[in-house]
């Protein structure tokens, strides 16, 4: 709980319990963090529309990145 409060006080928007998911209930019960500003919560939602995946697939940068990943995967095995 102390670490979670410290993270929120430092400006984090959320607290992750990657190595202790079973302690989520105790964390939520013990947090004394102030309520989030509604404007900040709305800003965290991100974009409301997905990028055009067809345009991405036709991008030269995407093709280059995909080729590099394929080469990496072929040498990593």
Buried (B, 14 or more C-beta within 10 A) or exposed (E): BEEBBEBBEEEEEEBEEEEEEEEEEEBEEEEEEEEEEEEEEEEEEEEEEEEEEEEEEEEEEEEEEEEEEEEEEEEEE
